[in-house]
Amino acid sequence: MNNTIMYKGYIGSIEFSEEDCIFFGKVLGIRSLISYEGENAKELLDDFHGAVDDYLYVCKSEENSNNSPAAKINI
């Protein structure tokens, strides 16, 4: 099982809570904490995509130039 997902260059983790019977994760490689969840794979992906889109909208609204995913940073 792959434990990460990608959307628009952002990588997200995938975890499962047996206690709550829910999938959840967070966007990796950025300073902000962005989390998402779903009761199944489709819900998890939809919430992940929505979370990334919301993050990009907020960054654009705030003219935050540090919104690039870590995977795209050249050192």
Order of alpha helices (4+ residues) and beta strands (2+ residues): beta-beta-beta-beta-beta-alpha
